[in-house]
Amino acid sequence: MTLGADTQDFTSQRCVKFTGTDNPRHLRVIQALMTSPRKREEIDRIAGASNGPELMAELRRRGLRARCRRTPGIDRDGYPIKFGIYEFDDDDRRAINAWLYKRNRKAN
């Protein structure tokens, strides 16, 4: 057995069905990501917290993929970097819409 031989990213794979959340930070980020992909710094600002990657990990543990695309860029000192952009795929959008539909039916 070799350690590190498997390089597949399991953090973005759906492990459970999304059943929703009532956490206000999650709700703000979900609403924003349903509109468009967001940089990690934007996730912090939208959530009102300074640990966007952990918030995204929480959404993944709840069943969303919430992928993070690494995009090349240049930092303010002129160095090449890769920054993260979070986005929902079509499966995430369907799961969220199904949850919202059920939630709205219960409320009425």
HELIX and SHEET records of a PDB file:
HELIX    1   1 PRO A   24  THR A   35  1                                  12    
HELIX    2   2 ARG A   40  ALA A   47  1                                   8    
HELIX    3   3 GLY A   52  ARG A   61  1                                  10    
HELIX    4   4 ASP A   90  ALA A  107  1                                  18    
SHEET    1   A 3 ARG A  38  LYS A  39  0                                        
SHEET    2   A 3 PRO A  80  GLU A  87 -1                                        
SHEET    3   A 3 ARG A  67  ILE A  74 -1                                        
END                                                                             
